Amino acid sequence: MLEEKIPVVSKYALVTGASRGIGSEIAKDLAKEGFHLYLTCRHNGGQLSALAQSLTKQYGVSCF
């Protein structure tokens, strides 16, 4: 019986300004790498929600 415990590492990132521009592109790149994302923006909540749904569907990551 293997007595060693292998740690499970989950990757999380906080992306500000994620609804458009550079923030959106950074979120996409991180999702491609398997990061679960905390996405924020000051405006454009609809765009942020659409991005979160798209990243979850395409890459299987969680977006909060």
Secondary structure, DSSP 8 states (H G I E B T S, - for coil): -----------EEEETTTTSHHHHHHHHHHHHTT-EEEE--SS-HHHHHHHHHHHHHHH---B-
